[in-house]
């Protein structure tokens, strides 16, 4: 019987986090981002960045969490990263204080496709919500590629909504549209690790 759980990332997880990021992007974003961009991503460079993020986070509220599936042995199967909302969370021409105070921002939430639909995305999201509440945040935001239906369906199934903000990333002279979602963090309603915000059952992001 397989068991899943979430824990804080350790520095020696950086290589696996980078591998999961590349594998997931190349599977999920192959119709969204130019193929040569995905093919040329440097796994060692990403691993160094994740090592730094885990070892020296900008603040105590910046966190990297990993999802683990434990059967005969343990497998790192996904990860999430978040922190206080900063300029990267803003929409174009949005003022610096446009999001207000007490807002967390998701920068990454990925589950490797071969481990999808086993509750790992929901556990990662639920763990982030618990940390956000503990850090005093009352709202969270996340950007998603407009064409990434799986991530948007996952987040909206757990209570997130589009907030009307949009932007386009310039990727090798190709503009890739993104939309922003947000959620208000109410008081805890359940301790079930299989649920997302507000206790709603949610599928894993693809």
Buried (B, 14 or more C-beta within 10 A) or exposed (E): EEEBBBEEBEEEBBBBBBBBBBBBBBBBBEEBBBEEBBEEBEEEEBBBBBBEBBEEBEEEBBBBBBBBBEEEEEBBBBBBBBBBBBEEBBBEEBEEEEBEEBBBBBBBBBBBBEBBEBBBBBBBBBBBBBBBBEBEBBBBBBBBBBBBEBBBEBBBBBBBEBBEBBBEEEEEEEEBEBBBBBBEBEEEEEEEBEBBBBBBEBBBBB
